[in-house]
């Protein structure tokens, strides 16, 4: 069992309201990691599966931050303007 799997299990038991946030942050960290380094395709696929939202399973979804839907290019453009 991986660290991510343990984290998800503990969050399900102790703080289920934090699961969506954990998955959202995990997807973003995974995106950054794949941009900056070479990860095995199997590892990336497994993490992507773990970080998928449970929406399709019918679990309630907490509101995502407004920036969650922005593309990476739009975010980079916003940072350059600052």
C-alpha positions in Angstrom: 0.0 0.0 0.0 1.4 3.4 -1.0 1.5 6.5 1.1 -1.2 8.0 -1.0 -3.4 5.0 -0.4 -2.8 5.2 3.3 -3.6 9.0 3.3 -6.8 8.4 1.4 -7.9 5.6 3.8 -7.1 7.8 6.9 -9.0 10.8 5.4 -12.0 8.6 4.7 -12.1 7.5 8.3 -11.2 10.7 10.1 -11.9 13.7 7.8 -14.0 12.7 4.7 -14.7 16.4 4.0 -11.0 16.8 3.1 -10.8 14.0 0.5 -11.7 16.3 -2.4 -9.1 18.8 -1.5 -6.5 16.1 -1.1 -7.3 14.7 -4.5 -7.3 18.2 -6.1 -3.9 19.0 -4.7 -2.6 15.6 -5.5 -3.6 16.0 -9.2 -1.8 19.3 -9.4 1.3 18.0 -7.7 1.3 15.0 -10.1 1.0 17.4 -13.0 4.0 19.4 -11.8 6.0 16.3 -11.2 5.4 15.0 -14.7 6.4 18.3 -16.2 9.6 18.5 -14.2 10.8 14.9 -14.1 10.4 11.5 -15.8 8.0 9.2 -13.9 7.1 5.7 -15.0 3.8 5.6 -16.9 2.4 2.9 -14.6 3.1 5.1 -11.6 1.5 8.1 -13.1 -1.6 6.1 -14.2 -1.9 4.6 -10.7 -1.7 8.0 -9.0 -4.1 9.5 -11.5 -6.6 6.8 -10.6 -6.1 7.4 -6.9 -6.6 11.2 -7.3 -9.7 10.9 -9.4 -12.7 12.5 -7.9 -15.4 10.1 -6.5 -18.1 12.1 -8.4 -18.9 9.1 -10.6 -19.4 7.0 -7.4 -22.1 9.3 -6.3 -20.2 10.7 -3.3 -20.9 14.4 -2.6 -18.3 16.8 -3.9 -17.1 19.8 -2.0 -16.9 23.0 -3.9 -13.6 23.4 -5.7 -11.7 26.6 -5.7 -12.5 29.0 -8.5 -8.9 28.5 -9.9 -9.4 24.7 -10.3 -10.9 25.0 -13.8 -8.2 27.4 -15.1 -5.8 26.1 -17.7 -2.1 26.0 -16.9 -1.5 28.5 -19.7 -4.0 31.0 -18.2 -2.4 30.6 -14.8 1.1 31.3 -16.2 -0.2 34.4 -18.0 -1.7 35.7 -14.7 1.6 35.2 -13.0 3.5 37.1 -15.7 1.2 40.2 -15.3 2.1 40.5 -11.6 
